[in-house]
Amino acid sequence: METNRTTRTVVLGLGNMLMADDGVGLAALARLRDEWCLPHHVDLVDGGTWGMNLLHVVEGADRLLIFDAISQGGAPGSLIRLEGNDIPRFLLQKVSPHQIDLREVLALAELRGMLPRQLVALGIEPARVEMSTELSPAVEARLDDLVRMGVETLEQWGISCRPWSRPSMAAAGNLELMPA
């Protein structure tokens, strides 16, 4: 259970749904929203490819969980977890198609003394980043695992996460659906 209700937690999905696997961060964010009941003080933010416009989101968070396609040169579909200071440093090595924007946002937030105290990036090694609205089979097959990693991270932060009792209705947008 969350011990400090004033702590602001943000889950940020990044990517471009029109560029195949680059959209995995947004797909993970949508699946988390549709299949998991989270406390009202956890903000789910579709960051798309907003770049520096995300500065206020990053600076307003005490804890920031990022979902994105992360390229480390591994096998497509590999799960990747980066934490804290490893994220800005690793971004110097081309982590995702958003690396320049996110690197600049994190660097500016750090310079201003407003970098979230807890920072985790979770991603999947993309198989393809090209014009397409479909995730590759290798990435699609690991999407649930990525969301599960996100849930585990939130729970490690003391945030209660429960699956919706009827995920198909939650996905359909039924606002009256009660959590399990």
Summary of the structure (lengths in Angstrom):
residues: 180
radius of gyration: 15.6
end to end distance: 16.1
largest distance: 44.8
contacts: 578
relative contact order: 0.23
helix: 38%
strand: 22%
